[in-house]
Amino acid sequence: MALNLTGYLAKGENDLAPWQVVLGRLEHLEGALRTTEALEPLRKYQLKSMARIKKRLGWEDKGTMEEKLLRAMVLEASCRCGDEDTLAKAKALLISWKTEGTKVSPNLRPVVYKFGVKQVSGF
C-alpha cells in the first residue's frame, strides 16, 4: 500500500497526514529489508518520491505548523535514505552551530543533531 501511495504523493501532495502515514510505513519496510539487496533500491525510490516536496519545503523553518512538521519529517527521511545534499546540509548546520553558535531551529534540531553528528568525525 505504501508504495502505491508514493506515486500519488510525488505528484504534489502537500498535506502532512498522507506523508506521515506513507513515510512511517516505508521506514518500517526499510527495517524489514535492512539486510537485503532490496534496501538501496527502496531508498532511491523514496528519494525520488520525496524530491518535489523536499524542494518546495527546503530548510527554512517557516510556514504553518503542519508545513514545519512535514519539513522535519521529509528531511529526516531524506537523511535516513542517504541523500547526500540533505546530509551535507545537516552537517553544515551542525558545524555552524558548534563553531559560530548559529541557532538551529527547534523543529530541525532532531534532524541536524542526529544526522549531522554522523557526518562529522571527531565531534
C-alpha positions as CSV (number, residue, x, y, z in Angstrom):
1,M,0.0,0.0,0.0
2,A,2.7,2.5,0.9
3,L,4.4,2.0,-2.5
4,N,1.1,2.6,-4.3
5,L,0.6,5.9,-2.5
6,T,4.1,7.2,-3.2
7,G,3.2,7.8,-6.8
8,Y,0.3,10.0,-5.7
9,L,2.4,11.8,-3.2
10,A,5.2,12.5,-5.6
11,K,2.7,14.3,-7.9
12,G,2.4,17.2,-5.5
13,E,0.7,16.2,-2.2
14,N,1.4,18.8,0.4
15,D,-0.6,17.7,3.4
16,L,1.1,16.2,6.4
17,A,-1.2,13.2,7.1
18,P,-0.6,11.2,3.9
19,W,3.1,11.8,4.0
20,Q,3.2,10.8,7.7
21,V,1.4,7.5,7.0
22,V,3.5,6.6,4.0
23,L,6.9,7.6,5.4
24,G,6.1,5.7,8.6
25,R,5.2,2.6,6.6
26,L,8.3,2.9,4.4
27,E,10.5,3.2,7.4
28,H,9.0,0.0,8.8
29,L,9.6,-1.6,5.4
30,E,13.2,-0.4,5.4
31,G,13.7,-2.2,8.8
32,A,12.4,-5.4,7.3
33,L,14.7,-5.1,4.3
34,R,17.7,-3.9,6.2
35,T,19.8,-6.9,5.4
36,T,18.7,-7.5,1.8
37,E,19.7,-6.2,-1.6
38,A,16.3,-4.5,-1.9
39,L,17.1,-1.8,0.7
40,E,19.1,0.5,-1.6
41,P,16.5,0.5,-4.5
42,L,13.8,1.2,-1.9
43,R,15.8,4.2,-0.6
44,K,16.4,5.5,-4.1
45,Y,12.7,5.2,-4.8
46,Q,11.8,7.1,-1.7
47,L,14.2,9.9,-2.5
48,K,12.7,10.2,-6.0
49,S,9.2,10.3,-4.5
50,M,10.2,13.0,-2.0
51,A,12.2,15.2,-4.4
52,R,9.3,17.6,-5.2
53,I,8.1,18.1,-1.6
54,K,11.7,18.4,-0.3
55,K,12.5,21.1,-2.8
56,R,9.3,23.0,-2.0
57,L,9.8,22.9,1.8
58,G,13.5,23.5,1.9
59,W,15.4,24.0,5.1
60,E,13.9,27.4,6.2
61,D,11.7,26.8,9.2
62,K,8.7,28.8,8.0
63,G,5.0,28.3,7.2
64,T,2.2,26.6,9.1
65,M,2.8,24.2,11.9
66,E,1.8,21.4,9.5
67,E,4.4,22.5,7.0
68,K,7.1,22.7,9.7
69,L,6.3,19.2,10.9
70,L,6.2,17.9,7.3
71,R,9.6,19.6,6.6
72,A,11.3,17.9,9.5
73,M,9.7,14.5,8.6
74,V,10.8,14.8,4.9
75,L,14.3,15.9,5.8
76,E,14.7,13.1,8.3
77,A,13.5,10.5,5.8
78,S,15.9,12.0,3.1
79,C,18.8,11.7,5.5
80,R,17.8,8.2,6.5
81,C,17.8,7.3,2.8
82,G,21.3,8.7,2.3
83,D,20.5,11.8,0.3
84,E,24.0,13.4,0.1
85,D,22.7,17.0,-0.2
86,T,20.5,16.7,2.8
87,L,23.2,15.0,4.8
88,A,25.7,17.7,3.8
89,K,23.3,20.5,4.9
90,A,22.7,18.8,8.3
91,K,26.4,18.6,8.7
92,A,26.9,22.2,7.8
93,L,24.2,23.4,10.2
94,L,25.7,21.3,13.0
95,I,29.2,22.7,12.4
96,S,27.9,26.3,12.2
97,W,26.1,25.7,15.5
98,K,29.2,24.3,17.1
99,T,31.8,26.8,15.8
100,E,29.8,30.0,15.4
101,G,26.9,29.5,17.8
102,T,24.4,29.7,15.0
103,K,21.0,28.6,16.3
104,V,19.3,25.6,14.8
105,S,15.5,25.9,14.6
106,P,13.8,23.7,17.2
107,N,11.9,21.9,14.5
108,L,15.0,20.9,12.7
109,R,17.3,20.1,15.6
110,P,16.5,16.4,15.7
111,V,17.5,16.0,12.0
112,V,20.6,18.2,12.3
113,Y,21.8,16.7,15.5
114,K,21.1,13.1,14.6
115,F,22.5,13.1,11.1
116,G,24.9,15.9,11.4
117,V,26.8,14.1,14.2
118,K,27.0,11.0,12.0
119,Q,28.7,13.1,9.3
120,V,31.2,14.8,11.4
121,S,34.2,12.8,12.6
122,G,35.6,13.8,16.0
123,F,32.5,15.6,17.1
